Amino acid sequence: MRQGKIYYYLILKFIFLVLLFFNTQSISSQEICDNGIDDDGNGLIDLNDPGCQCHFQADTNLLLNPSFETFKHCKTYPTWPYLNFDNIDPWRFGVNNYNQGEFYWRFSCSEDSERAVLAMPGITVQNGSGFVWLIENQGTNYNENTSQKGYIGQCLQSPLRKGIKYTITFYTGQFVFNAYPFRLAIFGNNNCDAAPIDKAGMLGSMLGCPTHFSGWVQLGANTKLIYTNGAWTQIKIDFVPPEDINVIEIGPDCTGVAQRIDFLLDNFQLAETKDFHLQYIQPITGTPCTGGYSLQAPTIPNATFQWFKNGIALVGQKYTTLTIPDSIAAGTYQVRMITSSGCQLSEPYEVLMSPLLQIKIPKDTFVCANDTLQLGKNNGGISYTWRGLTDTIVNLYNSGSYFITASDTLGCKSNYTVQVSSQNCKLCDVYLPSGFTPNGDGLNDIFKGSSHCPIAEYHLVIYNRWGKSIFESTKINEGWNGILNGQLAETGAYVYKVSYKNSNTENTLKIVSGTVVLIR
């Protein structure tokens, strides 16, 4: 029996050492956290890389045994049926994996240490000597209601109060194998005896998310996929309980992403958000409706600053204020502050930009007889109101004066007064001459298009007799002067193709082909 176990561990050790070798070979260098470059080649840039974290700390903790240091005894193997589900009191393994009780490990326990080193070579415990290893074992035939999903939770010494903002932080990691991105969530119930926390230790057929059981609600989840890249990564989740909560569970979210995930958890902290040392960016100027954003970093004496957008450094932006051009403003901003005592990272500040800032409606325009004039853009959650009508695009059929109000989902509004006249839109076609005489006399020297109406998306191409393109233009007032490769082009016929759109009334391109004769 003992010999069989030794062979098993030797095989396991060989497999994971091979995996570790390839894992370490894929990292070419260490990530530099403020240059906007993926230095270590893992696909994660700057703050998105676990190696670039600043860590959060609170003055209080509502959880007992937060790093799993207190335990009753070293485990005995095998653990089935659930011999160790309550070994780290007051924590309990909840919902649903038939061997969840096996996945509390300690390096101070000889067999735990042996197994941990084999399964996760090179790992160090984030804090102390204990940690929890959980599994979301979904497989290929995934069903959110029947999937094995492992959780860890405890009954709280005092309840979380409805309407109060709380923050939970903890460390997670994936080491060597199953390095998939994943999401974690926190769930709550007001009844400490409620499933899926199973104090009897028989988890049996309890599968799926905690919210599949009576009284459980999801309190919050990390908003981005977690990429740990073989390092302990601190996760922070803010939430406001919809009711008083007496018991929590932490584990996979319920989004239904089908894959088998192994992940480690350690060093939990739960407190009111006000008890964490969080830093906040303040806006100086700018609103979603007007743009023109300037942001102010938190006041930290003797700190150096670096601004980030969507986790990627804004190289050179190392000042306490940041002014953002409207064209690139939309996104999530943070500022990192480094002092002699370490680094702090501000809470994310989301800059929103109204899509109304991109709307252009002319003061004067025209509608073609028996046609429809369309104004505005049909996107971005914009709605238009005019003459008692509301729609996602403005359709006008007659001449007259129109007062138009555009609104978006951010509460922004813009008003436009448009004077519309009626025209014979045959005049709006693009006309090109059948011939031209580039002889320098100032008459018909340039072959180009003309129109009585504003033209958009214009494209003229001229071809020689062998079908080769010899001239192109995207401007209607720009044409061909009969010069080819610095020489006078031969007289004769040339084929052209022009595509264009009337910028006021047309939504599709018109394409016209023809022949022009060059005469000298």
N, C-alpha and C positions, 0 to 999 in steps of 0.2 A: 504493500500500500504506500509506504513511505517512498520506495524507489520510484513508483509510478508518478508520485507528486514531483519528485526531483526532475524526472525527464520532462514533465509538463512545464515546469518553470524554466528549464534550460531552453526548450523550444520557444517559449514565450519571450524569454530574454533575447534570443537571437533575432526574432521577428521585430521586436521593438527597437533594438539597437540599429538594425537596418533602416527602419523608418526614421529614427532619430538622425542617422547619417544623412539621408536625403533631405530631411527637413532643415538641418543646419546648412547643408550645401546650397540651399535655395536662397539663403540670406547673404547677400554679397557684402554688405557693410551696415553700419549703424545708421538709423534714421536721424537726420538733422531736422529739428522740429520747427524751423522758421524760415525755410528757403523755398517753399512751394514745390519741392521735388520729392519724388519717391526714391530716396537714397538707397534703401535696403531691398528694393525690388519686390516688395510683398503686396503691391497694389494699394497701400494705405499711405496717405500723404499727411505729414505734419500732425495735427491734433487727432486725426482719424487713426493714427498708429498708436497701439497701446503703450509703446515706449515713450510717448510724449505727454503722458497724463500728469496733471496736477491733481492732488487728492483732497477729498473733503473730510472734515472732521467736525463733530458736534460736541457740546459740553455735557450732554446727557445721553442716556441710552435706555430705551424702554424694553429692550430685550435682555433676557438672562442667558448666561453662557454663550455670548455672541460669537466666540471663535472656537466653540466645541472643545474647550480644554478640559471641562469636567465630564467624567464618564464613569460608569459603574465598573466595567471590567473590560479586558481585552476580549475580542470576539473569539468564539469557537467556530470552526468550520466543519461541515457546511452550516450556514445560518438558517436554512430552511428547516422547519417552518417558522420563520420570523422570530428567531431567538433574541435578536438584538434590536428590535424596532424601537425600543425605548431606552437604549443604552446611553443616550446623551441627554437625559432629562434636563430641562423641560421640553426639548425638541422632540417631535415625532415625525416619522416618515409617513406621508400621506399620499393619496390616491394610490396606489395602483401598480406597482411593479412587484411581481411575485417575490423577488429577492431584494427589495429595497433596503431591508435591514442590514444587508452586507456592505452597504456603500458608505458607512462611516469608517474612516481610516485614521490611524494615528501612527506616526513614526516611532513613538515610544513603545508600541506593541510590536514584538519581534516579527510575527507573521504578517501584520499589516505593513511593516517597513519593507519586508522582503517583496511582497506583492506590489507595493507602490513603486519601488525602484524598478521592478521589472516592467510594470505597465506604463510608467511615466518616467523614464530615465532622465536625470538631471533636474527634476522638479524640486522645489523647496516650498514648504508651507508658507502661505502668505503671512500668517500670524500664529505664533505658538507652535504646536506640533500636531494639531488635529484639523481635519477638513471633511467635507461631505462630497461624495461623488454620486451624481444622479444621472439617470438615463431617460431620454424620450425615445422609446423604441417603437417607431411607427411602421417601418417596413414599406413595401411597395404598394400593398393594398390598404392605403391609409384611410381611416375613418376617424374623425375627431371624437366621436362618441365611444369608440371601442379601442383606441390606441392606448398602449401603456405609456403613462407619463408620470415621471417621478417628481415628488415635491417634498419640501421640508418646512415645518411650521411649528408654532408653539402657541399655547394659551397665554395671553398677556396678563401681567400682574395688575395692570389698570387699563381700562378700555381706551381706545381711540375715539375721540368725540366727534360727532357729526358736525360738519361745517368748518372744522379746524384743518389748516394745511399742515401736512406731515411730509417728511422726507425719509426714505430708507436708502442706505448705501450698503453695498457689499462687494466682495471681490469674486470674480469668476474667471475661469480659464479652461482652455482645451489644450491638451499637451500631447504632441506627436500625432495622434490619430484622430479621425473624425473631425478634422479642422473645418467645419462648416460654419457659416454665419448663422446666428440664432437670435431669438428674442426671449426675454424673461419677463415675468409679470408677478404682481403681488395680489393675492386674493384675501377676502375677509368674510367673517361670519360673526354674528353676535352671540352664538351659542358654542361654548367650548366643547360640548359633547357631540356637535354635529359632524356627520361624515363630510369630507373624506378623512379627517383625522381619526384614525381607528385605534382607540386605546386597547381594544381587545387583541390587536396584533394580527388579526386575520384579514388581510387585504383582499383576498379572494377575487371576486369578479368586479371589483371597483376599478373602472377604467375611465379614460377621458379626462376632461378638465374639471376642476373644482366646481365651476359654474353649472355643471350638469347635475349637481346635488343640491338639495333644498337649502335655501338661505345663503348660498355663497354668491358673492359679487366680485368682479374684478375691480380692484381699487386703482390700479395704474400699471403701466408697462414702459419699458425703455422704448423711445421713439425710433431709434435707428437699429439696424442689424448690428449684432456684436461680433467683432472680429478680434479674437484674443491673440492669434498668431504666436501661440506658445508662451504667453506671458500672462501673469495675473492682471486683470483689468477691473478697475473699480466702476461699478454701475450705480447711477443715482436716479431714483424714481420719486417724483413729487406727486402727491395725490391728496384729495379732500374726501374723506369718507361720507357716503350718502346717508349713513346711519351710524350709531355707536357700534364699534367693532371690538370683540373680545378675543378673537383668535385669527391668526394670519397664516397663509401659506405662500411660499415662493417657489417658482419653477417655470416650466415652459408656458408661453402664452397660448391662446386658443385660436390662432390665425389659420391653422390647418396646413402649414408647410410640411410636406411629406418627406421626412428623412430621419435617420437614426442619429441621435445626438448624445454624446457623452460630455458632461461638463462638471466642473468642480466649483464649490461654493465655500466661502470662508469670510470671517471677520465682518459680521453684520452690525449695523447701527441704525436704530430707528428713533426719531425724535421729532418734535415739532420743528417745522422749517426754520422758525426764528432762532432756534438754538444752534443751527449750523452757521459757520462763518462764511456766508455767501456774499459775493460781491456783485454789484449790479451796474450796468451801463445806463447812463442817463442821456436822453436826447436833448440837444441844444436847440436845433432848428429842424424843421421838416415834418411833414405829415404824409400819409398815403395819398391824399388828394392833391397836394401841391408839390411833392418831392422836395428837393433842396435839403437833404439830411446832413446834419453834423452831429456826431456822437461824442460824449464825454466819458473818459475812463474813470473808474473808482479812484478815490484819493488814497494812495498808498505811499507813505514817505520813503524816499531813497530807493524807489523801485525803478527798474527798467521795464519798458512796455513793448508789446508786440501785438498788432491787430491781426485778426483772422476772419475770413469769410467762408462759411460752410466748412470750417475746420482747416482751411488751407491759408497759409500765411500771406498777408498783403505785404510783400517784400518792401522794406523801406519805411513802412508805416509804424514808427516807433515813438510816437508822441502821445500826449494825454488826450488829444482830440483827433477825430477822424472826420474829414469832409468827403462825402461820397457823390460822384457824378450820377445824375439821374439815369443815365443809360445803362449803368451796371449796378444800381443800388439794391435791387430786390435780392434778399438773401438773409442768412442768419450770421450775426456778428458776435465775436467774443474778443476779449483782450486778455493777454497773459501778463502777469506782473511778477517779476522775479526780484527778491530781496535776499539779504544774507541768510535769512531763515528758511528760504525755499521759494516755491512758486505757488501762485494763486491764479485761478482762471475764473473770469467773470461768468455769470449766468448768461445763456444765449439771449441776444436781443434780435428780434426779427424785424427787418425792414420790409414793409409792404409798399408796393407802388400801384396806384390805381391804373387800370387799363385805359381810363379816360384820357390819361396824359398822351396816349398814342393816337387819339382820335383827331382827325382833321376834317372839318366840314366847312366848305367855302361860304363866304358871305353872298356871293353872286354866282349863279350857275344857270343852266337851262335844262329843259326837258324836251325830248324829241316828240313831235306830234305822234299820237297813237302809240306811245312807248312809256316805259316806266323809268323814273330816275331813282336810283338807290344811293342813299347816303349813310355814312357810319360804317362800323365793322360789326359783323355778327360773331362775336367771340368774347371771352373774358367775363361772362356774366353781366354784360351791359344790356340795359333796356332803354328804349327811347319812347318819349311821350310827345305827341303833337296833335293838335286839334281834336282832343278827346280820345285819341288812339294810343295804344301801347304795344310795342313789338320789339323784337331783337334786331331789327333793321328798319330803316326809314324808306318807305316806298311812296314816291310822289308821282302823280299822274298829270297834274295841271300846273299852269303858271300861277304865281301869286307870292305872297309873303308868308313865311312859316316861322313860328317860334318853336324850337325843339329843345327838350330837356333830356339829357342823357344821365343815367344813374347806374351805379355798380353795386356789387355786394358788400363793399367796404363802407357804404354810406356816402360816397362822394357823388357830386352832381356837377354838371356843366351845362350851360345854356348857350344856344346858338340862334341867331336870327338870319334866315336865308331868303334871299330874293331870287325867285325862279322865273325865268322867261321861257317862252316856247320858241323852238327853232325847227327849220326844215333840216333834218339831220343827214340828208344826202350830202350836204356840204361838209359833213364831218368825216367823210372818207379821206384816205390818203391818196393823193394823185402823184404819179411820176410821169415825166415826159417820155415820149417814144424815141427821142434822140437828143443829143447835145453836142455842142461844138467847142471843145476846150482849146480855143486858139488865142486866148488872152485879150479879146476885144471887150470883155465885160458883159457880153450878152450870152446867156445860156452856156456858160463855161463849166458849170458844176451840175452833175447829175444827182439830184436829191429829191426827197418827197416834200409835199406841202399839204396843208389842211387848214380849214377855217376854224377848227375846234382844237382844244387841248388834247394831246396824244400822249398815252402812257405805254411803257414796255415796247418801245419801237425797236425794230431790228431789221436792218437792210443788209443783204449779202449779194454780191455780184460775182458771177462765174465766167471763166473764159470758155472757149469752144470745146475744151476737153473736160469741162465740168469741175475744174479746180477753182476754189475760192480765191479771188484776187483782191477783194475789198469788203470790209464790214464796218457798220456804224450803228450805234444805239441812240443817236440823236437825230431828230428829223431835220434839223437845220444844218447838218453836217453831211457832205456828199463826196462823190468821187470826182477828181479833177482830171482824169485821163492819164495819170502818171502811174507806171507800173515798174517797180524795182528801180526807181530813179530815172527811168527812160519813158519816152512817149509811147503810150500803148498803141497797138495797131488799130487802124480804122476797121470798122465792121460791127457785127452784131454781138451783143453780150446778153446773157440771161441774168435776171435778177429775181430775188424773192424777198418780200417784205412782210413782216408780221407786226401787228400793232393793236392797240386797244384805245378806244375813246375813254379818257380818264374820268369822264363825268357819268357816262350812261352804260358802258359795256362791261360785262364780267368775263367775257371770253375773247381770246385773240382772234383777229381776222388775219388770214394769210392770203397774199396775192402774189402771183408770179407773172412775169412778162419778159419782153425783150426790148432792149434799148440799143440804138445804133449810134456809135461814135463816129462823128464826121469832123474832118479837119479842113 
